[in-house]
Amino acid sequence: MPTKMVELIGLITDQLERDAEADLQTLIAPLSAAELARIIEALPGEARIPLWRQITVSLTGEVLLALHGDIRRALIGETDEAELIVSLSAMQMDELADLNEDLPISVVNAMVQAMDSQRRQRYRQVSQYPDDSAGGLMDVDATAVRADVTLKAVLRFLRRIRRREGELPEHLDSLMVVDRNNRYLGTLPLSQLVSHDADTSVAEVMVEGVQAITPLTPAAEVARRFEDEDLLSAPVVDERGYLLGRITVDDVIDVLRDEANREILGRAGLEQHPDLFAPLISSSYRRALWLGINLVTAFIAAWVIGLFEASIEKVVALAVLMPVVASMGGVAGSQTLTLVTRGLALDQVGRNNIWRLVRHELAIASLNGLLWALVVALIAIFWFGDGSLAAVFGIALLIVTLTGALVGSLLPALLKQLGIDPALAGGVVLTTATDAVGFFVFLGLATLWLL
């Protein structure tokens, strides 16, 4: 978090402790909804409600949208239903649908009843799609024009929207072009609209290259399309080609951020949107399973070591060098695991190239394994003055490096086939494999050659 934000959190905390509402309002007035949400998440539980009550009603809906999980639900529970309805009434349909599950049923019903028939139909339309799909991301209030009208008519249409709404739709880089039956035909970039003669028809200057997205397309795939094609917006159509809405780049940025958070936090067994100050019992419960799994894997490694207890007692140097073997295998495997997991997420790894990738990673591991096996063998000779021990140490390190590369290459695809997120479970399984194999090979070779 930027230093400026950290300092601001400190100032807000001071004002909350002093009950200085006027000074607090001065601090938070220039802040955006996203900034307010980050500050709320950084505050301990007892300070969140007082700050929340100082946020203007016009912003509370956007702040709730930027919050997640238990924090959002807690603040909704502390908000008057009438204020919720006022704050949420101006939100876009896709944003409102994102909050739907956390809102009281009475609030949802009141808002639906207050909508006109067209807006109510659009709300129900976007609510039927999962949040992590194109339908869940799309804005159903897509600005569409017919192909048989002139650019002059389109400009008049936009001016009417501006007068009625006070502003044009967010991130409006192009208009969707449809036929008389609302079937998607193409897009009309604003650059085309303002650079051609006003009497030109939309059909003459519209762009047909932007392929529409179906509503059940996964959000991750939508994000890749935006990245690959440098899109700022894209249409969403049903199976018959009828325009349903549009997705804009700000929605895609949220998807990319959530994917990054999920991958980073998943490696530690944490949920995607953790609460820094969640209640102790619930936080402990959520982490207990992950700690338990790690404990099991640690006992597996300990059991392997126990098989060679007599060898370790006779050659104390084995105990000194064991962590080096396990660590090198784990790091080598993690590098491959991260690379392959990312490739799977981007649809770059599949049946047609997985074995070629495995051979490639094994070749890299062989070169690195030989290099560092030689280095550690020389270190072992210098340290312990034992050539046989050095040979065992080097061979074990080479084998465990190859093991890490092999497991790191194949494990993500296997976990994905089993319906398990590789980013979440891959690290634990990899560590177990490299530790167990490393200890077994190192201690096994030492038992055969040195005793």
C-alpha positions as CSV (number, residue, x, y, z in Angstrom):
1,M,0.0,0.0,0.0
2,P,1.4,3.4,-0.9
3,T,3.0,5.4,1.9
4,K,0.4,8.2,1.4
5,M,-2.4,5.7,2.0
6,V,-0.7,4.3,5.1
7,E,-0.3,7.9,6.5
8,L,-4.0,8.6,5.7
9,I,-5.1,5.5,7.6
10,G,-3.1,6.6,10.6
11,L,-4.8,10.1,10.5
12,I,-8.3,8.6,10.1
13,T,-7.6,6.2,13.0
14,D,-6.6,9.2,15.1
15,Q,-9.8,11.2,14.2
16,L,-11.9,8.1,15.0
17,E,-10.4,7.8,18.4
18,R,-11.0,11.5,19.1
19,D,-14.6,11.4,17.7
20,A,-13.6,14.4,15.5
21,E,-16.3,14.0,12.8
22,A,-15.6,17.4,11.1
23,D,-11.9,16.6,10.7
24,L,-12.7,13.1,9.6
25,Q,-15.1,14.4,6.9
26,T,-12.3,16.6,5.6
27,L,-10.0,13.6,5.3
28,I,-12.4,11.3,3.5
29,A,-14.3,13.8,1.2
30,P,-11.7,13.7,-1.6
31,L,-11.4,9.9,-1.6
32,S,-12.9,7.6,-4.2
33,A,-15.1,4.6,-3.3
34,A,-12.2,2.2,-4.0
35,E,-9.9,4.1,-1.7
36,L,-12.5,4.2,1.1
37,A,-13.0,0.4,0.7
38,R,-9.2,-0.2,1.1
39,I,-9.1,2.0,4.2
40,I,-12.1,0.2,5.8
41,E,-10.4,-3.2,5.2
42,A,-7.2,-1.9,6.8
43,L,-9.0,-0.8,10.0
44,P,-9.7,-3.1,12.9
45,G,-13.3,-4.2,13.3
46,E,-14.4,-1.7,16.0
47,A,-13.2,1.3,13.8
48,R,-15.0,0.3,10.6
49,I,-18.6,1.1,11.6
50,P,-17.9,4.7,12.8
51,L,-16.0,5.4,9.5
52,W,-18.8,3.7,7.5
53,R,-21.4,6.0,9.0
54,Q,-19.4,9.1,7.9
55,I,-19.5,8.1,4.2
56,T,-22.1,9.9,2.1
57,V,-25.1,7.9,0.9
58,S,-24.2,8.6,-2.7
59,L,-20.9,6.7,-2.3
60,T,-22.0,3.8,0.0
61,G,-23.1,1.5,-2.9
62,E,-19.8,1.9,-4.7
63,V,-17.9,1.3,-1.5
64,L,-19.9,-1.9,-0.9
65,L,-19.1,-3.1,-4.4
66,A,-15.3,-2.7,-3.7
67,L,-15.6,-4.6,-0.5
68,H,-15.8,-8.4,-0.2
69,G,-17.0,-11.2,2.0
70,D,-17.8,-10.7,5.7
71,I,-16.8,-7.0,5.7
72,R,-19.4,-6.2,3.1
73,R,-22.1,-8.2,4.8
74,A,-21.3,-6.6,8.2
75,L,-21.6,-3.1,6.8
76,I,-24.8,-3.9,5.0
77,G,-26.2,-5.2,8.3
78,E,-25.3,-1.8,9.9
79,T,-27.0,0.3,7.2
80,D,-30.6,1.5,7.2
81,E,-32.6,-0.2,4.4
82,A,-33.9,3.1,3.1
83,E,-30.4,4.4,2.8
84,L,-29.3,1.2,1.0
85,I,-32.1,1.6,-1.5
86,V,-31.2,5.2,-2.2
87,S,-27.5,4.4,-2.7
88,L,-28.0,1.3,-4.8
89,S,-30.7,2.8,-7.1
90,A,-28.2,4.6,-9.3
91,M,-25.9,1.6,-9.8
92,Q,-25.5,-0.3,-13.0
93,M,-27.3,-3.6,-13.4
94,D,-24.2,-5.7,-13.4
95,E,-22.9,-3.9,-10.2
96,L,-26.2,-4.4,-8.5
97,A,-26.3,-8.1,-9.4
98,D,-22.8,-8.5,-7.8
99,L,-24.3,-7.3,-4.5
100,N,-27.5,-9.2,-4.8
101,E,-26.6,-12.2,-2.6
102,D,-25.4,-10.0,0.3
103,L,-28.4,-7.7,0.4
104,P,-31.5,-8.3,2.5
105,I,-34.4,-9.7,0.6
106,S,-36.6,-6.8,1.5
107,V,-34.1,-4.4,0.0
108,V,-33.8,-6.4,-3.2
109,N,-37.6,-6.7,-3.5
110,A,-38.1,-2.9,-2.9
111,M,-35.5,-2.1,-5.5
112,V,-37.0,-4.4,-8.1
113,Q,-40.5,-3.0,-7.5
114,A,-39.2,0.5,-7.9
115,M,-37.7,-0.2,-11.3
116,D,-39.6,0.4,-14.6
117,S,-40.4,-2.7,-16.6
118,Q,-37.4,-2.4,-18.9
119,R,-34.9,-1.9,-16.1
120,R,-36.5,-4.8,-14.1
121,Q,-36.2,-7.1,-17.1
122,R,-32.5,-6.1,-17.6
123,Y,-31.8,-6.7,-13.9
124,R,-33.3,-10.2,-14.0
125,Q,-31.4,-10.9,-17.1
126,V,-28.0,-10.1,-15.7
127,S,-28.8,-11.8,-12.3
128,Q,-29.2,-15.2,-14.0
129,Y,-25.5,-15.4,-14.9
130,P,-22.6,-16.4,-12.6
131,D,-20.4,-13.6,-11.4
132,D,-17.3,-15.2,-13.0
133,S,-18.9,-15.3,-16.5
134,A,-19.3,-12.7,-19.3
135,G,-22.9,-12.4,-18.4
136,G,-22.0,-11.5,-14.8
137,L,-19.5,-8.9,-16.0
138,M,-21.6,-7.2,-18.7
139,D,-23.4,-3.9,-18.5
140,V,-26.9,-4.5,-19.9
141,D,-27.4,-0.8,-20.5
142,A,-25.3,-1.1,-23.7
143,T,-25.6,1.9,-26.0
144,A,-26.8,0.5,-29.4
145,V,-27.7,2.1,-32.7
146,R,-29.1,0.7,-35.9
147,A,-27.0,0.2,-39.0
148,D,-29.5,2.0,-41.3
149,V,-29.4,5.4,-39.5
150,T,-27.0,8.3,-40.2
151,L,-24.2,9.5,-38.0
152,K,-26.2,12.7,-37.5
153,A,-29.0,10.7,-35.9
154,V,-26.4,8.9,-33.7
155,L,-25.1,12.2,-32.4
156,R,-28.6,13.4,-31.6
157,F,-29.2,10.1,-29.8
158,L,-26.0,10.6,-27.7
159,R,-27.0,14.2,-26.9
160,R,-30.4,13.0,-25.6
161,I,-28.7,10.5,-23.4
162,R,-26.4,13.2,-22.0
163,R,-29.3,15.5,-21.3
164,R,-31.4,12.8,-19.7
165,E,-28.6,11.1,-17.6
166,G,-26.3,14.0,-17.1
167,E,-23.4,12.1,-18.7
168,L,-22.6,9.4,-21.3
169,P,-22.2,5.8,-20.3
170,E,-18.9,4.9,-18.6
171,H,-15.9,4.0,-20.8
172,L,-17.8,4.6,-24.0
173,D,-15.3,4.0,-26.7
174,S,-17.8,2.7,-29.3
175,L,-21.4,2.0,-29.9
176,M,-22.9,-1.4,-30.6
177,V,-24.6,-1.7,-34.0
178,V,-27.7,-3.8,-34.4
179,D,-30.3,-4.6,-36.9
180,R,-34.1,-3.9,-36.5
181,N,-34.4,-7.1,-34.4
182,N,-31.5,-6.2,-32.1
183,R,-29.1,-8.7,-33.6
184,Y,-25.5,-7.7,-33.3
185,L,-23.8,-6.5,-36.5
186,G,-20.6,-4.7,-35.4
187,T,-19.3,-1.6,-33.5
188,L,-19.2,2.1,-34.3
189,P,-16.0,3.5,-32.7
190,L,-16.4,7.1,-31.6
191,S,-13.4,8.0,-33.8
192,Q,-15.4,6.9,-36.8
193,L,-18.5,8.9,-35.6
194,V,-16.7,12.2,-35.3
195,S,-14.4,11.9,-38.3
196,H,-17.0,11.2,-41.1
197,D,-19.6,13.3,-42.8
198,A,-22.8,13.5,-40.7
199,D,-24.9,12.2,-43.5
200,T,-22.9,9.0,-43.8
201,S,-24.8,5.8,-42.6
202,V,-23.6,3.7,-39.7
203,A,-23.4,0.7,-42.0
204,E,-20.8,2.4,-44.1
205,V,-18.3,3.1,-41.3
206,M,-19.0,0.5,-38.7
207,V,-16.4,-2.1,-37.8
208,E,-17.3,-5.8,-38.1
209,G,-14.1,-7.3,-36.8
210,V,-15.0,-7.3,-33.0
211,Q,-16.3,-10.8,-32.3
212,A,-19.1,-11.0,-29.8
213,I,-18.8,-12.9,-26.5
214,T,-21.4,-15.4,-25.3
215,P,-22.7,-14.8,-21.7
216,L,-21.5,-18.1,-20.2
217,T,-17.9,-17.5,-21.4
218,P,-15.6,-17.7,-18.3
219,A,-14.4,-14.4,-17.0
220,A,-10.7,-15.5,-17.3
221,E,-11.2,-16.2,-21.0
222,V,-12.9,-12.8,-21.4
223,A,-9.8,-11.2,-19.9
224,R,-7.5,-13.0,-22.2
225,R,-9.5,-11.8,-25.2
226,F,-9.3,-8.2,-24.1
227,E,-5.5,-8.7,-23.6
228,D,-4.9,-10.5,-26.9
229,E,-7.0,-8.1,-29.0
230,D,-6.3,-4.8,-27.1
231,L,-10.0,-4.3,-26.6
232,L,-11.6,-1.5,-24.6
233,S,-15.1,-2.9,-24.8
234,A,-16.8,-6.0,-26.4
235,P,-20.4,-7.0,-27.1
236,V,-22.2,-9.9,-25.4
237,V,-24.8,-11.8,-27.4
238,D,-27.0,-14.8,-26.8
239,E,-26.9,-18.0,-28.9
240,R,-29.1,-16.4,-31.5
241,G,-26.9,-13.4,-31.9
242,Y,-29.2,-10.9,-30.0
243,L,-27.3,-8.2,-28.2
244,L,-27.4,-8.6,-24.4
245,G,-24.9,-6.0,-23.2
246,R,-21.2,-5.0,-23.3
247,I,-18.1,-5.6,-21.2
248,T,-15.7,-2.8,-20.6
249,V,-12.0,-2.8,-19.7
250,D,-12.6,-1.7,-16.1
251,D,-14.5,-5.0,-15.5
252,V,-11.6,-6.9,-17.0
253,I,-9.1,-5.2,-14.8
254,D,-11.1,-6.4,-11.8
255,V,-11.0,-10.0,-13.2
256,L,-7.2,-9.8,-13.6
257,R,-6.7,-8.4,-10.1
258,D,-8.9,-11.1,-8.6
259,E,-7.0,-13.9,-10.5
260,A,-3.7,-12.5,-9.2
261,N,-5.0,-12.4,-5.7
262,R,-6.4,-15.9,-5.9
263,E,-3.1,-17.3,-7.1
264,I,-0.9,-15.5,-4.5
265,L,-3.2,-16.2,-1.5
266,G,-4.1,-19.7,-2.7
267,R,-0.5,-20.8,-2.3
268,A,-0.9,-20.1,1.4
269,G,-4.3,-21.7,1.7
270,L,-6.0,-18.3,2.3
271,E,-9.3,-17.2,0.7
272,Q,-9.3,-14.8,-2.2
273,H,-10.4,-11.8,-0.2
274,P,-9.1,-12.2,3.3
275,D,-10.0,-9.9,6.1
276,L,-7.0,-8.5,7.9
277,F,-8.9,-8.2,11.2
278,A,-11.3,-11.1,10.9
279,P,-12.6,-12.7,14.2
280,L,-10.0,-14.9,15.8
281,I,-12.1,-18.1,15.9
282,S,-13.2,-17.9,12.2
283,S,-9.7,-17.0,11.1
284,S,-8.2,-19.9,13.0
285,Y,-10.8,-22.3,11.6
286,R,-10.1,-21.2,8.0
287,R,-6.4,-21.8,8.4
288,A,-6.6,-24.9,10.4
289,L,-7.3,-27.3,7.5
290,W,-4.3,-25.9,5.5
291,L,-2.0,-26.2,8.6
292,G,-3.3,-29.8,9.1
293,I,-2.5,-30.8,5.5
294,N,1.0,-29.3,5.9
295,L,1.4,-31.2,9.2
296,V,0.6,-34.5,7.4
297,T,3.2,-33.8,4.7
298,A,5.8,-33.0,7.3
299,F,5.1,-36.3,9.1
300,I,5.6,-38.1,5.8
301,A,9.0,-36.5,5.4
302,A,9.8,-37.3,9.0
303,W,8.7,-41.0,8.5
304,V,11.2,-41.2,5.6
305,I,13.9,-39.8,7.7
306,G,13.0,-42.3,10.5
307,L,13.7,-45.2,8.2
308,F,17.3,-44.2,8.2
309,E,17.7,-43.3,11.9
310,A,20.6,-45.7,12.4
311,S,22.5,-44.2,9.4
312,I,22.1,-40.7,10.7
313,E,23.4,-41.7,14.1
314,K,26.6,-43.1,12.5
315,V,27.2,-40.3,10.0
316,V,26.2,-37.0,11.7
317,A,27.0,-35.1,8.5
318,L,23.9,-36.6,6.9
319,A,21.7,-34.6,9.3
320,V,23.6,-31.4,8.4
321,L,23.2,-31.9,4.6
322,M,19.7,-33.2,4.5
323,P,18.0,-29.7,4.4
324,V,20.1,-28.7,1.4
325,V,18.9,-31.6,-0.7
326,A,15.2,-31.0,0.1
327,S,15.5,-27.2,-0.4
328,M,17.1,-27.5,-3.8
329,G,14.5,-29.9,-5.0
330,G,11.7,-27.8,-3.7
331,V,12.9,-24.6,-5.4
332,A,13.5,-26.4,-8.7
333,G,10.1,-27.9,-8.6
334,S,8.4,-24.6,-7.6
335,Q,9.9,-22.9,-10.6
336,T,8.5,-25.5,-13.0
337,L,5.2,-25.7,-11.1
338,T,4.7,-21.9,-11.4
339,L,5.5,-21.9,-15.1
340,V,3.1,-24.8,-15.9
341,T,0.3,-23.5,-13.7
342,R,0.5,-20.1,-15.5
343,G,0.5,-21.9,-18.9
344,L,-2.6,-23.8,-18.0
345,A,-4.4,-20.7,-16.8
346,L,-3.6,-19.1,-20.2
347,D,-4.6,-22.2,-22.2
348,Q,-1.0,-22.5,-23.4
349,V,-0.5,-26.0,-22.0
350,G,-2.5,-29.0,-23.2
351,R,-2.3,-32.6,-24.4
352,N,-0.5,-31.5,-27.6
353,N,2.5,-30.0,-25.9
354,I,2.6,-31.3,-22.3
355,W,5.1,-34.0,-22.9
356,R,7.4,-31.8,-24.9
357,L,7.2,-29.3,-22.0
358,V,8.1,-32.1,-19.5
359,R,11.2,-33.1,-21.6
360,H,12.2,-29.4,-21.8
361,E,11.9,-28.9,-18.0
362,L,13.8,-32.1,-17.4
363,A,16.6,-31.0,-19.7
364,I,16.8,-27.7,-17.8
365,A,16.8,-29.6,-14.5
366,S,19.5,-31.9,-15.7
367,L,21.8,-29.0,-16.6
368,N,21.2,-27.1,-13.4
369,G,21.3,-30.4,-11.4
370,L,24.7,-31.3,-12.8
371,L,26.1,-27.8,-12.2
372,W,24.9,-27.6,-8.5
373,A,25.7,-31.2,-7.8
374,L,29.3,-30.5,-8.7
375,V,29.3,-27.4,-6.6
376,V,27.8,-29.1,-3.5
377,A,30.1,-32.1,-3.9
378,L,33.1,-29.8,-3.8
379,I,31.7,-28.0,-0.8
380,A,31.2,-31.4,1.0
381,I,34.8,-32.4,0.3
382,F,36.1,-29.1,1.6
383,W,33.8,-29.2,4.7
384,F,33.9,-32.9,5.7
385,G,36.9,-34.2,3.8
386,D,34.9,-37.3,2.5
387,G,34.8,-38.0,-1.2
388,S,32.2,-40.7,-0.9
389,L,29.9,-38.4,1.1
390,A,30.4,-35.7,-1.5
391,A,29.4,-38.2,-4.3
392,V,26.3,-39.2,-2.4
393,F,25.4,-35.6,-1.8
394,G,25.8,-34.6,-5.4
395,I,23.9,-37.6,-6.9
396,A,21.0,-37.0,-4.4
397,L,20.8,-33.4,-5.3
398,L,20.7,-34.2,-9.1
399,I,18.0,-36.8,-8.6
400,V,15.8,-34.5,-6.4
401,T,16.2,-31.7,-8.9
402,L,14.9,-33.9,-11.6
403,T,12.1,-35.1,-9.4
404,G,11.1,-31.5,-8.7
405,A,11.0,-30.7,-12.4
406,L,9.0,-33.9,-13.2
407,V,6.4,-33.4,-10.5
408,G,6.2,-29.6,-11.2
409,S,5.5,-30.4,-14.9
410,L,2.9,-33.1,-14.5
411,L,1.2,-32.1,-11.2
412,P,-0.8,-29.0,-12.4
413,A,-2.4,-30.8,-15.3
414,L,-3.3,-33.8,-13.0
415,L,-4.8,-31.6,-10.4
416,K,-6.8,-29.7,-13.0
417,Q,-8.2,-33.0,-14.3
418,L,-9.3,-33.8,-10.8
419,G,-11.0,-30.5,-10.4
420,I,-8.5,-29.1,-7.9
421,D,-6.9,-25.7,-8.3
422,P,-3.2,-26.2,-9.0
423,A,-2.4,-22.8,-7.5
424,L,-4.0,-23.9,-4.2
425,A,-2.8,-27.5,-3.8
426,G,0.2,-27.7,-6.1
427,G,2.8,-26.4,-3.6
428,V,1.9,-28.8,-0.8
429,V,2.0,-31.9,-3.0
430,L,5.2,-30.7,-4.6
431,T,6.9,-30.1,-1.3
432,T,5.9,-33.5,0.0
433,A,7.3,-35.2,-3.2
434,T,10.6,-33.4,-3.2
435,D,11.1,-33.8,0.5
436,A,10.2,-37.5,0.6
437,V,12.2,-38.4,-2.5
438,G,15.2,-36.2,-1.5
439,F,15.5,-37.7,2.0
440,F,15.0,-41.2,0.7
441,V,17.5,-41.0,-2.1
442,F,20.1,-39.2,0.0
443,L,19.8,-41.3,3.1
444,G,19.4,-44.5,1.1
445,L,22.5,-43.9,-1.0
446,A,24.4,-43.0,2.2
447,T,23.3,-46.3,3.8
448,L,24.4,-48.3,0.9
449,W,27.7,-46.6,0.2
450,L,29.0,-45.2,3.4
451,L,28.0,-47.8,6.0
